[in-house]
Amino acid sequence: MNSTRQMILTLVIVAVVCAIILSFVYAFTAPRIKETKKNLSLEGLKQVINAQEFEDIIPDTLWQALDSTGAVVGIVFRVFPRGYGGPIPITVGLGLDGKITGIKIASAAEGLKETPGLGVKTTEPEFTGQFIGKCGNDVLLKKDGGTIDGITAATISSRAVCNGIKQGIDLYSKYLGPTYDKKKIFPTASSFCTVIKDTLWYALSDTDTLGIVFIGTTFGYADTIKFIVGLDKNRMITGVDIICMNETAGIGDQIKNQDFLNKFKKGIPEVITGATISSQALIDGVKKGIKRFKEYLK
């Protein structure tokens, strides 16, 4: 009886000691495992777009791709269309112009279950390379109205990849947002630091702050005018550009002419004859933006 109790007590002690050891091991290795998975995921994303950092939009599904200055260069998304053998894991990079920058289809070791020698050929560069630079309906199979050559005897897998990528583009391209070149507005800056997301940036040269770049909106003759402005520390305008507008063709849209926009670098210009409302709206919008953001130049 005593020997039985002693055996049970010994087993309990051993179990407790093992549990304590395992908890310490887990506490020590868990952060490393998490970091390793993060690095592997990061490297996987870098394979489909030229970017340095990625910000989650939808965890494990959609990322915003950023360059070394923090500027958005595109997005990366993952889709899992149903193939012949099961879901096909696909990672896709999309540039700001909406064109595919790269795709990566998981290997058999990474979860692909397509038929060896047939559907698995969707992972080969001869097939995946066709998608680079394509957008919209171009990514469909030729027999479906697109530009992609399917794999012989693997139509189901080929079509699944094309349809999955097309659906991903349709679903996620809205996250690309409008494009604008801050370097064009503030040419002497080497990088830009976000102050207010999608609205205001510091213009930097190494670690020196040269000024600011901001986005503004104003209502023109027909619709909202969205513009971008650079302002140096002396409150001199370094550049103005139109991001988007819907002013009357040949009249109000004269505000996008570079000759008019360049006049802002020398001061506030006169309105454009024949486009008074549109040009005055832009002038007022720029002045309002300067008044709003000038405190960031202190």
Residue pairs with C-beta under 8 A, 6 or more apart in sequence:
42 54
44 91
44 104
45 51
45 54
45 63
45 65
45 76
45 91
45 93
47 91
47 102
47 104
48 76
48 91
48 92
48 93
48 101
48 102
48 103
48 104
49 65
49 73
49 74
49 76
49 93
49 94
49 95
49 101
49 102
50 67
50 73
50 101
51 65
51 66
51 67
51 73
51 74
51 76
52 66
52 67
52 68
53 65
53 66
53 70
54 63
54 64
54 65
54 66
54 76
55 63
55 64
55 66
56 62
56 63
57 63
57 64
57 75
57 175
60 78
61 77
61 78
62 75
62 76
62 77
62 78
62 172
62 175
63 75
63 76
63 77
64 72
64 75
64 175
65 72
65 73
65 74
65 75
65 76
65 93
66 72
66 73
67 73
68 191
69 191
69 192
70 191
70 192
70 193
70 194
71 182
71 192
72 96
72 177
73 95
73 96
74 93
74 94
74 95
74 96
74 101
74 176
75 93
75 94
75 172
75 173
75 175
75 176
76 91
76 92
76 93
76 94
77 91
77 92
77 94
77 168
77 171
77 172
78 89
78 90
78 91
78 92
78 168
79 90
79 92
79 164
79 165
79 167
79 168
80 87
80 88
80 89
80 90
80 164
81 87
81 88
81 90
81 160
81 161
81 163
81 164
81 167
82 88
82 160
83 113
83 114
83 119
83 122
83 156
83 157
83 160
83 161
84 114
84 115
84 118
84 119
84 154
84 156
84 157
84 160
85 112
85 113
85 114
85 115
85 119
86 113
86 114
87 111
87 113
88 105
88 106
88 112
88 114
88 122
88 157
88 160
88 161
88 164
89 105
89 106
89 110
89 111
89 112
90 103
90 104
90 105
90 106
90 161
90 164
90 165
90 168
91 103
91 104
91 105
92 100
92 102
92 103
92 131
92 165
92 168
92 169
93 100
93 101
93 102
93 103
94 100
94 101
94 169
94 172
94 173
94 176
95 101
96 176
96 179
97 135
97 179
98 135
98 136
98 169
98 173
98 176
99 133
99 134
99 135
100 131
100 132
100 133
100 134
100 135
100 139
100 165
100 169
101 132
102 132
103 128
103 131
103 132
103 165
104 128
105 112
105 122
105 123
105 128
105 161
106 112
106 123
107 123
108 116
108 120
112 120
112 123
114 120
114 122
114 154
114 157
115 154
115 157
118 151
118 153
118 154
118 157
119 151
119 154
119 156
119 157
121 127
121 151
121 154
121 157
122 128
122 151
122 154
122 157
122 158
122 161
127 149
127 151
127 158
127 161
130 147
130 148
130 149
131 139
131 148
131 165
134 147
134 148
135 169
136 166
136 169
137 145
137 146
137 166
138 146
138 147
138 148
139 146
139 147
139 148
139 162
139 165
139 166
139 169
140 146
140 147
140 148
140 162
140 163
140 166
141 148
141 149
141 150
141 155
141 158
141 159
141 162
142 148
142 149
142 150
143 150
144 159
144 162
146 162
148 158
148 162
150 158
150 159
150 162
151 157
151 158
177 198
178 226
178 243
178 244
180 215
180 228
180 241
180 243
181 241
182 189
182 192
182 201
182 203
182 213
182 228
182 230
183 189
184 239
184 241
185 213
185 228
185 229
185 230
185 238
185 239
185 240
185 241
186 192
186 203
186 210
186 211
186 213
186 230
186 232
186 238
186 239
187 238
187 239
188 203
188 205
188 210
188 238
189 203
189 204
189 205
189 210
189 211
189 213
190 204
190 205
190 206
191 204
192 201
192 202
192 203
192 204
192 213
193 201
193 202
193 204
194 200
194 201
195 201
195 202
195 212
195 296
198 215
199 214
199 215
200 212
200 213
200 214
200 215
200 293
200 296
201 212
201 213
201 214
202 209
202 211
202 212
202 296
203 209
203 210
203 211
203 212
203 213
203 230
203 232
203 238
204 210
209 233
210 232
210 233
211 230
211 231
211 232
211 233
211 238
211 297
212 230
212 231
212 293
212 296
212 297
213 228
213 229
213 230
213 231
214 228
214 229
214 231
214 289
214 292
214 293
215 226
215 227
215 228
215 243
216 226
216 227
216 228
216 229
216 285
216 286
216 288
216 289
217 224
217 225
217 226
217 227
217 285
218 224
218 225
218 227
218 281
218 282
218 284
218 285
218 288
219 225
219 281
220 245
220 247
220 252
220 255
220 277
220 278
220 281
220 282
221 247
221 248
221 251
221 252
221 275
221 277
221 278
221 281
222 246
222 247
222 248
222 252
223 245
223 246
223 247
224 245
224 246
225 242
225 244
225 245
225 247
225 255
225 278
225 281
225 282
225 285
226 242
226 243
226 244
226 245
227 240
227 241
227 242
227 243
227 282
227 285
227 286
228 240
228 241
228 243
229 237
229 239
229 240
229 264
229 286
229 289
229 290
230 237
230 238
230 239
230 240
231 237
231 238
231 290
231 293
231 294
231 297
232 238
233 297
235 290
235 294
235 297
236 265
237 264
237 265
237 286
237 290
238 265
239 261
239 264
239 265
240 261
240 264
240 282
240 286
241 261
242 255
242 256
242 261
242 282
245 252
245 253
245 255
245 256
247 253
247 255
247 275
247 278
248 278
251 274
251 275
251 278
252 275
252 277
252 278
253 275
253 278
254 260
254 272
254 274
254 275
254 278
254 279
255 261
255 272
255 275
255 278
255 279
255 282
260 269
260 272
260 279
263 269
264 286
268 283
268 286
268 287
269 279
269 283
271 279
271 280
271 283
272 278
272 279
